[in-house]
Amino acid sequence: MRLKHLLIAGLAIFSLSGCSILEKLVYKIDIPQGNYVEDDQVDKLRVDMTKEQVTFVLGSPMLVDSFDRDVWNYLYRFKTGRGDVTTKELVLTFSGNNLKTVVGDYPLSPDFSTPLGQ
């Protein structure tokens, strides 16, 4: 009789715990969003590159500023199934059709200041 009460109590506790126990057993996918940019792609960037050349190296930007068409944003967000989030950003500024500055989470090549033709 005592074993029966313990078994019922154990089942009640397990059922009241809800899905928190089962949540750890469920597989959740990784979610990548945005532009995945590698360091070697950023190393290819040079001052005075045209917008077409930058698009060839990095692909289309995730966001082009509506008020300033000369600012391109490359954004990347990666969320693992466990909830870890990684974000990276790269902001390129053009003057007319030529690349002038690059800022963000990627290191620039020491050759960035040297235009391609030189």
N, C-alpha and C positions, 0 to 999 in steps of 0.2 A: 504494500500500500504506500509506504514511504517512497519507494522507487518511482511509483506512478506519479506522485506529486512532484518529485524532482524533475521527472521527464516533462511533465506539463509546464512547470515553471521555466525550464530550459527552452522549450519550444516557444513559449510566450515571449521570453526575452529576445530570442532570435527573430521572431516575427515583428516585434516592436522596434527592432533596430532598423527596420526599413531596408532601403537599398544601399546603405552606406557600406556594407560588407561586399555586396555584389558589384558596387561601382569600381572597386579595385580590380576586379576580374574582367571587366569589359574593355575590349580593345578600342582605343580612340586613335584616329588617323592624325598624322602631321599635316599642318595647313600652311603651305607657303603662299605668300601674296606679294605682288609687286614685281619689280625688276631685280632679278638676281644678278649682281655685278661682282666680278672677281677682281682681285688685286692686279692681275696681269692685264686686264682690260683698262683699268685706270692708269696703269703704267704707260699705255700707248697714247694717252692724251697729251697734246702739246698746245701751247698758246698759239693763237691765230688759226686753229683748225676751223674749217667751215662747219656749219650745222649738219650738212650732209655727211661729212667725214666722221663727226661725233656720233651720228645716228648709225653709221656703219660699224663703229667700234663698240658702242654701248647698247644699241637698239633704241627704240622709241622711248621717250621719257614717260614716266608714270603720270606726271602732272606738269603742264605748262601754265604758268601764271597768267590769268585772264587779263590782268591790268598791265603786265609787262611781259611781252612775248619773248623777251631775251633772257628769261630765267627758267631753266629746266630743272625739274626735281626727279631724281631717281630714288624711289622708296622701296624698301624691302622689309617684310615682317614674316617671321617664321615662328609658328606656335606648335610645339610638340604635343603629342597626345597626353603627356603628363602635365601640361600647362606651362612649361618653360617658354618664355617669349624672347626672341632676338629681333632687334630692329636695326636697320642700317639706312643711312641717308647720304645722298650725294647731290649737291646743288651746283649747277653750272650756270655761269653768267656770260652772256655774249654781248658784244658791242657791234651792232649791225648784224653781220653774218659770221663774225669771227669770235672764237672762244677767248675769254679774258681771264676768268677766275674759276677755280674749282675748290669747294669746301665741303667737308663732311667727315664721315667715319672711315674713310680710306686714305692711306698715305699716298702722297703724290710722288711721282718719279723725280729724281734730281734733274732730269732732262726736260721737265715740263716747261721751263722758261725758254727753251731753245725751239724756235719754230721748225716745222718739218723740212723745209727746203734748205736748211743750213746744217 
